[in-house]
Amino acid sequence: MSDDTNEKPVPEERFTSPPDEQAIPGNGKSDELSKTPTLAINGQYIKDLSFEAPNTPRVFNLLQTEIPNIQVDIDVQGEGKSDNLFEVVLKVRAEANVKNEGVYICELSYAGLFSINVPQEHLGPVLMIECPLILFPFLRRVIADVTGDGGFAPLMLSPVDFAALYQQRVKQAQDEQSNEDTAN
């Protein structure tokens, strides 16, 4: 190891473009970089986590011969925190039952803080489709770990079609709006 304290472990140019490659009006470089919409994740975290196995250890005997029925519900919420800063929260609730006995209930709110710089008309799809796609693999791992650590087979969530979920939400909002217009 070198004792040279001036040596940087990671060179700065790894994180920034050299000044001559940056798009500056009038320098002959393309301004396309400054026009490109951006999406950056600033952090991700567990907001809320709950795991309950109310009928253990009795339910372990049932699980030796029966496969549990597992109901999974997922929701996506996005909220602006400040200019171009948004929190996206994936909420999952998984409930496992076998022969009308509760095996476990697992609830997780997993969030990410995103910097988003896109035109207003693209904000909804980015918040409700792109951001959840980034967060989902991490949420999936947490759910698998928690259910496995709870003494059960790890619950491996299937991939979610966030685009279809978003389209369903838009259609529902449009239907509600048209019902309100008809009522008035």
C-alpha positions as CSV (number, residue, x, y, z in Angstrom):
1,M,0.0,0.0,0.0
2,S,1.1,3.5,-0.7
3,D,1.4,6.1,2.0
4,D,0.8,8.9,-0.5
5,T,-2.3,10.7,1.0
6,N,-2.8,12.7,-2.3
7,E,-3.7,9.5,-4.2
8,K,-7.5,9.3,-4.8
9,P,-9.0,5.7,-4.7
10,V,-11.5,6.6,-7.4
11,P,-10.6,9.1,-10.1
12,E,-13.1,12.0,-10.4
13,E,-13.4,11.6,-14.2
14,R,-15.2,8.3,-13.6
15,F,-18.2,10.3,-12.4
16,T,-18.0,13.4,-14.5
17,S,-17.5,14.1,-18.2
18,P,-14.3,15.9,-19.1
19,P,-15.0,19.6,-19.5
20,D,-14.3,19.5,-23.3
21,E,-17.0,16.8,-23.7
22,Q,-19.8,18.7,-21.9
23,A,-22.5,20.2,-24.0
24,I,-22.1,24.0,-23.6
25,P,-23.9,26.3,-26.0
26,G,-21.4,27.5,-28.6
27,N,-18.6,25.0,-28.0
28,G,-19.6,22.9,-31.0
29,K,-20.6,19.9,-28.9
30,S,-24.2,18.7,-29.1
31,D,-26.7,20.1,-26.8
32,E,-28.6,16.8,-26.8
33,L,-27.1,15.8,-23.5
34,S,-28.7,18.7,-21.8
35,K,-32.1,17.9,-23.4
36,T,-32.1,14.2,-22.5
37,P,-34.7,13.3,-19.9
38,T,-33.1,12.0,-16.7
39,L,-34.1,9.5,-14.1
40,A,-31.8,8.9,-11.1
41,I,-32.4,6.9,-8.0
42,N,-31.2,8.7,-4.9
43,G,-31.9,5.9,-2.4
44,Q,-34.2,3.0,-1.6
45,Y,-35.4,1.8,1.7
46,I,-38.0,-0.1,3.7
47,K,-40.7,2.2,4.9
48,D,-42.8,-0.4,6.7
49,L,-42.4,-4.2,7.2
50,S,-44.7,-6.6,9.0
51,F,-44.6,-10.3,9.3
52,E,-47.1,-12.4,11.3
53,A,-47.4,-16.1,11.6
54,P,-50.3,-16.4,14.1
55,N,-50.9,-20.1,14.0
56,T,-47.3,-21.4,14.4
57,P,-46.3,-24.0,15.3
58,R,-49.6,-25.8,14.7
59,V,-49.7,-24.8,11.0
60,F,-46.4,-26.6,10.3
61,N,-48.1,-30.0,10.5
62,L,-50.6,-28.9,7.9
63,L,-47.9,-27.7,5.6
64,Q,-46.3,-31.2,5.6
65,T,-49.3,-32.4,3.4
66,E,-50.9,-29.3,2.0
67,I,-49.8,-26.5,-0.3
68,P,-50.8,-23.1,1.0
69,N,-53.0,-20.7,-1.0
70,I,-51.2,-17.4,-1.2
71,Q,-53.0,-14.2,-2.2
72,V,-50.7,-11.3,-3.2
73,D,-51.8,-7.7,-3.7
74,I,-49.5,-5.0,-4.9
75,D,-50.0,-1.2,-5.2
76,V,-47.8,1.6,-6.4
77,Q,-47.9,5.2,-5.1
78,G,-45.9,8.2,-6.2
79,E,-45.6,11.5,-4.4
80,G,-43.6,14.7,-5.2
81,K,-41.3,15.7,-2.4
82,S,-39.8,18.8,-4.1
83,D,-38.9,20.0,-7.6
84,N,-38.0,17.0,-9.6
85,L,-37.7,14.8,-6.4
86,F,-40.3,12.0,-6.0
87,E,-40.9,9.1,-3.7
88,V,-42.3,6.0,-5.2
89,V,-43.6,3.3,-2.8
90,L,-44.4,-0.3,-3.7
91,K,-46.8,-1.8,-1.3
92,V,-47.2,-5.6,-1.2
93,R,-49.4,-7.7,1.0
94,A,-49.1,-11.5,0.9
95,E,-51.4,-13.7,2.8
96,A,-50.9,-17.5,3.0
97,N,-53.6,-19.9,4.2
98,V,-54.0,-23.6,4.3
99,K,-57.3,-25.3,5.0
100,N,-58.8,-22.1,6.4
101,E,-55.9,-21.7,8.8
102,G,-53.7,-18.5,8.5
103,V,-50.1,-19.4,7.8
104,Y,-48.6,-15.9,7.5
105,I,-49.3,-12.3,6.5
106,C,-46.4,-10.3,5.1
107,E,-46.8,-6.6,4.4
108,L,-44.0,-4.5,2.9
109,S,-43.8,-0.9,1.8
110,Y,-40.6,-0.5,-0.1
111,A,-39.7,2.9,-1.4
112,G,-37.3,4.8,-3.6
113,L,-36.4,8.4,-3.8
114,F,-35.9,9.5,-7.5
115,S,-34.7,12.6,-9.2
116,I,-36.9,12.8,-12.4
117,N,-36.5,15.4,-15.1
118,V,-39.0,14.6,-17.8
119,P,-41.8,16.5,-19.6
120,Q,-45.0,16.7,-17.5
121,E,-46.9,14.4,-19.9
122,H,-44.3,11.6,-19.2
123,L,-44.2,11.9,-15.5
124,G,-47.0,9.5,-14.7
125,P,-45.6,6.6,-16.7
126,V,-42.1,7.2,-15.3
127,L,-43.4,7.3,-11.7
128,M,-45.8,4.3,-12.0
129,I,-43.9,2.1,-14.5
130,E,-40.2,2.8,-14.7
131,C,-39.5,3.5,-11.1
132,P,-41.4,0.4,-9.8
133,L,-39.4,-1.7,-12.4
134,I,-36.2,-0.5,-10.7
135,L,-37.5,-1.2,-7.2
136,F,-39.2,-4.5,-7.7
137,P,-36.2,-6.9,-7.7
138,F,-35.1,-5.5,-4.3
139,L,-38.7,-5.7,-2.9
140,R,-38.9,-9.3,-4.2
141,R,-35.7,-10.2,-2.4
142,V,-36.9,-8.7,0.9
143,I,-40.2,-10.7,0.7
144,A,-38.3,-13.9,0.0
145,D,-35.9,-13.4,2.8
146,V,-38.6,-12.5,5.4
147,T,-40.9,-15.4,4.5
148,G,-37.9,-17.8,4.5
149,D,-36.6,-16.4,7.8
150,G,-40.2,-16.8,9.2
151,G,-39.8,-20.6,8.8
152,F,-41.6,-21.1,5.6
153,A,-40.7,-21.6,1.9
154,P,-39.4,-18.3,0.6
155,L,-42.1,-16.5,-1.4
156,M,-40.7,-15.7,-4.8
157,L,-43.0,-13.0,-6.4
158,S,-43.7,-13.3,-10.1
159,P,-42.8,-10.3,-12.2
160,V,-45.4,-7.6,-12.3
161,D,-46.6,-5.8,-15.5
162,F,-46.5,-2.3,-14.1
163,A,-47.5,-0.9,-17.5
164,A,-50.8,-2.8,-17.4
165,L,-51.3,-1.8,-13.8
166,Y,-50.8,1.9,-14.8
167,Q,-53.2,1.6,-17.7
168,Q,-55.8,0.0,-15.4
169,R,-55.4,2.9,-13.0
170,V,-55.7,5.5,-15.8
171,K,-58.9,3.8,-17.1
172,Q,-60.4,3.7,-13.6
173,A,-59.7,7.4,-13.1
174,Q,-61.3,8.2,-16.5
175,D,-64.3,6.1,-15.6
176,E,-64.7,7.8,-12.3
177,Q,-64.4,11.2,-14.0
178,S,-67.0,10.4,-16.6
179,N,-69.4,9.1,-13.8
180,E,-68.9,12.4,-12.0
181,D,-69.6,14.4,-15.1
182,T,-72.7,12.3,-15.8
183,A,-74.0,12.8,-12.2
184,N,-73.5,16.6,-12.4
